Amino acid sequence: MQHFTPRRAPEIWRKVQGTATIHQTRLFDGTRRGVATGGHYSVPKPFNEPNFDYITGSPERQKLSTALNHLRSRLPLQVPARGGPSNPESSPNANLVSMPMPSDHGNVFAQYADVSEKDVSTAIRSALSTKSAWQDMPFTDRAAIFLRAAELVSGKYRYELVAATMLGQGKNAWQAEIDAAAELADFFRYNVGFAQEIYDKQPTVNSPGHHGRTDWRPLEGFVYAVSPFNFIAIGGNLISAPALMGNVVVWKPSPMSVYPSYLVHKILLEAGLPPGVIQLVNGDAEAVTRTVLKHREFSALNFIGSSDVFRSLYGRIAEGVVGKRYRDFPRMVGETSGKNFHLVHPSADIENAARHTIRASFEYAGQKCSACARIYLPQSKAGAFLDAIKRELQAVKVGPPEEFENFVGPVINQAAFDKITKAIDSANQDDQLERVLGGTYDGSKGYFIDPTIYVSKTPDHVLFDRELFGPVLVAHVYPDGEFDQVLDVIDRQGGNFALTGSIFSNDQTAIRKAEDRLRWAAGNFYVNCKTTGAVIGQQSFGGSRGSGTCDKAGSANLLMRFTAPRTLKEEYNKLESVMYPSNLR
C-alpha cells in the first residue's frame, strides 16, 4: 500500500465549482500540480534482470564489442569533480588524477578532477537544501524515478555500463554483465519493493476508539555513502537504499570506479532524480571524509570497503559522538572484508566441488568480497579434488577482458598487484607450503596474476587469516575422522572475518552439523554451492564479526537503517474522569 507523508512545501487550496477542493503543491521545478488521483498504491512486483550470455556470433556480443571500441576511442574519459549539472561554485583542484586501465596500464582509462573541501561543503549544503522537498515527495513518485533508472540500465545504457566495467574494473563480459547491468537494475527494482514493504508495516492492533500509525521518517541529516571499486552495482545500492526512504546522500566512489559511478549518477538524473538529492563527489578520500565528519548534520555512514578503513571511520565518528559534534547518533552501516571458506566433506561430489571452487576463488581474479580464499579437504579425497582442479584450470585463460575467451582478468591496480605478488613470492619460498599450481604473474602490460593454490602443512598458517583479495587459495587437508575438529578450526581461523562460507556434502547429518556449528563463521552460508554469486531478492548479503554490521544488502533490513520511525496515536473517544477504577471507593 502507498502511504503519503505530510507535505511541507507551500500549499494552496482553492474551491472548484463551489464544492470540491484540489490540493496543489510546489514541485522541484517551481510548478504547481493538482492531486488528481486517490488511493493506496502498490509498486510493481520486482524481478531479476535476465542476463545476456554474449555467446559468439550473438547480437549482444556484437553490440558490446561496438561499445568497447567506442569507449576505447574516447580514452581517457574525463570525469568532473562533482557529478550532475555544472555548478558555478565548483572549485576543484587543478590537477587531474589519472586511473590506468588494469589490463593495459600504459593507457589511462579515466581522469577525474579532485574536489576541494569547499566543493564538499557545497555538495552537503546542496543536498540539505533539497531534503525537505525530496522527503515530502510521495513515495510512488520517488519509486518511479528508480524504476525508470532500472529500465535505462537494462536498456539504453546497458552496453556502455558493461564496456566501462570491463575496461575500468578488468571484468570479463559475464562478470561485468551480472554486476553493472543485471545487479544494478535488480537493486533499483528490489529496493523499491523493500521500501514498499517497510511503509506497509503499520500497527494492526488498536484499543477501541484508538488509532496507531507509524511515520517512517528519513534520517534528519544526510547520509555519506562510500563505495568500492569491485562492484558498480554496490554503488547503486549504497545510494538508492537511503534515497528511496527520503534521505539525501553525499556519494564518494572509489577512484578506480569514477567513470562507471559517474555514469550511474547520470542515469539517475536522466530518470528524473532531482539534482541535489545524490551528490557525487570525486577526490581524495581523506579530504572528503574530513569535511563530511565535521558536519553537524551527518546522520549515517553507508560503507563498503576494507575492514581497517571501516574501523578507522567508526573510531573517528565515535569521537564526534563523544564530543557532541552531531545532532544525531549517526547510523553505522558497513560491509567489509572476508576470508571466505569452502569445506569439503568426504561424501561430497568432488568434481562439482572443484568447479565451484574455481569460480569462487578465481573469477574476477579473486577480487570479490565473497571470494573463496581458504579450503578444507578430507584426506581421502584431497588428491582427487586437486587433480580435478588442475584438469579444469587447463581450460581457464588469463588475459585482457576484451578477449572474450579470458576467464581471469587483471587485479585492479599496481598497489594490489604488489601486495599479492609479494605474498606469492614469500609463499613460494615457504617450506610450510606446497605449491599445487600457479605462483606466477606478469605485470609487464597488465596486472595479471595466475590462479594460485597452496596446500599448507600446518592448519595455522598465516595465509588462513591474511586477506589478499586476489587469486590465491590455501588448502588444509584434514583426517576424515576429524570432521568435528575441523569445524572448530574453520570457526577460529579467517582473520576474524565472517562473510561467506560453503559446505560440499551429500551427508545431511554433516550438513546440519556444519550449519549449526559454523553459525557465526559466515553471514551467508551455502550448501553445495560456491561462496560467490548472491542474487538480489533471493539471497540477502552481509556478514558480522570483522566483516561488517550484517545489515543485509538486498533486504528491507538495510533500508530500515536509514529511517527514524515516528509513532503516532490518535484517540477518538473522550476521557470522562481523571481517576482510575482502582482509585474509587
Secondary structure, 3 states (H helix, E strand, C coil): CCCCCCCCCCEEEEEECCCEEEEEEECCCCCEEECCCCCCCCCCCCCCCCCCCCCCCCHHHHHHHHHHHHHHHCCCEEECCECCCCCCCCCCCCCEEEEEECCEEEEEEEEEECCCHHHHHHHHHHHHHHHHHHHHCCHHHHHHHHHHHHHHHHCCCHHHHHHHHHHHHCCCHHHHHHHHHHHHHHHHHHHHHHHHHHHCCCCCCCCCCEEEEEEEEECCCEEEEEECCCCHHHHHHHHHHHHHCCCEEEEEECHHHHHHHHHHHHHHHHCCCCCCCEEEECCCHHHHHHHHHCCCCEEEEEEECCHHHHHHHHHHHHHHHHCCCCCCCCEEEEECCCCEEEEECCCCCHHHHHHHHHHHHHHHHHCCCCCEEEEEEECCCHHHHHHHHHHHHCCCCECCCCCCCCCECCCCCHHHHHHHHHHHHHHHCCCCEEEEECCCEECCCCCEECCEEEEECCCCCHHHCCCCCCCEEEEEEECHHHHHHHHHHHHHCCCCEECEEEEECCCHHHHHHHHHHCCCCCCEEEECCCCCCCCCCCCCECCEECCECCCCECCHHHHHCCEEEEEEEEECCCCCCCCCHHHCC
